[in-house]
């Protein structure tokens, strides 16, 4: 593959391999290396930054919920997770250290969602409310995975262009 084509081959190409029988994952993408939509990042990160700020304001309530769920050292774990969510989404919003920022957001959702929103252990209205919050968090996790892929693609292109 010529050097210019190697610079445009991305993680996206490999991730989409086999999705459409007409595509060939060995062929480079012509997709430019640009950050994801500013508006999309603002909507995603702005919401999560708001959630983190609200988490700090209501820290005691969240610590109590975590304690009830059996989270170890909730007095430390809850503010740490909340701070990680805040810093990570400032990174996503500004597209600074995007792989680390998206990765930290993924860690947040993977670690908190099944513990805090364990709707399968609940009944009635509590079960329904937590099922909705669980599903919302899974959707946000999916968006964070897309951002991680975008950040990885951008980094790959930049590294190969430097070669």
N, C-alpha and C positions, 0 to 999 in steps of 0.2 A: 504494500500500500504506500503511495507517495506520502512524503512528510506532511504536506498540506492536508491530505485526507486523514491522517492519523490524528491531527490536532482537533478534528471535529467528531471523532468517534467517542461515544459517551456511554455512561452507565445506562442511560435511557434505552440505548439500542440493545444492550444485553438484557435488560429487564423486560423488554417487549418481545424478545425472541420467542417464537412459537405462538404469539398472540394471533397473528394473521399468517396463513400459509404462504401468502405472496411476499412476505417480508423476509429479508435475509439479514440475520443479526451480524454477519461479518461485514456488511456494507456500512460505511460511515454515515453518520447523520449530518445534515446540512444545518442543523439547528445552531443558532449563535449562542455564545456564552453570555447571557444576561441574567441578572437577578430576577426572581419571580416578581409578578405584579406588585407595585407599591401599594395599590389599593387592597389587594388580597392580603398582603403582609400586614397592613394597618388593621384590617378587619379581624384577622386571626390573632395577631399579637396584641392588638388593643384590647380585645375581649379578655385574653389571658392575663394581661397586665392588670386590668381592672379586677379580675378574680384574685390575683395575688395581693393587690392592695387591700381588697375586701378581706382577704385571709388574714392579713396583719391586723386590721381593725378588729376582727372577730376572732383573734387568736385563741382566747380561752375557750370559746365554744368549740372550735375545731380541735383543740387539744383534748377536750372532754370526749368528743366523738371518737377520736383516735384511741383514747384510753379505753373506751367501751369496746372498741373493735379489737383490742389486744395488741395495738402497735407498741413495740418496745420504745422506751424513753420518749413518750409523745411530747414532752416539754421541749425536747431538742429536735425531734424528727419533724414535727409540724412546721415550726418556723424555718427550719433548713429547707424543707421541700417547697415552702411558699417562696422563700428567697431564691431558690433555684428556678422556680417558675418565672419569677419577676425578671431576673437577670437574663435567663435564656430568651425570653420573649422581647426584651430590649435588643438583644443580639439579632433575633430574627427580623424585628422591625427595621433596624438600621443595616441589616445584612452584613454584620461584623461577626467574624468567626462563625459563619452560618452552620458549618457541620457540627461544631460543639453546641451551638444554640439549639438547633433542631434535635440533636441527640439528647440533650438535657431535657427538652420538652417530652421526648419519647420516654425517657426514664421516668419522668414525673407521672405520666399517664399509666405506664405499665406497672408502676409500683403502688399508686394510690387507688386506681379505679377498682380493681377486684377486691381490695380490702374495704374501702369506704362504701362502695355502692354494691355490696353483695346481696342484691335483691332476692336471690334464690334462697336466702335464709330468712326472709321476711314474709309478712302477710298483709293483705288489704291495701290501704292507701299508701302505707310506707313502702310496700313492695313495688307498687306502680310508680311512685315518685323516684325511687332509686333505680328502677329499670330504665326510666327515661334518662336520668342522669348518667347511668352506665352507658347507654347507647350514644348519648351526646359526646361523652368522653372517648368512646371508640371512634366516632367520626373525627374528633379533633386529633386523635392519635393517627388516623389515616392521613390527615392533612400534614401532620408533622413528618410522617414518613415520606410524603411527596416532597416536602421542603428539604429533607435530608438528601434525597436523590438529586434534587436540583443543585444543592450545595456541592455534592460529590461530583456531579457533572461539571460544574463550573471549575472546581479545583483540578480535575483531570485535564480539562482543556488548557487551563493556565499552565500546568506543569509541562504538558507536551509542547506547548508553544514556546516555552523557555528552552527546550532541548535543542 
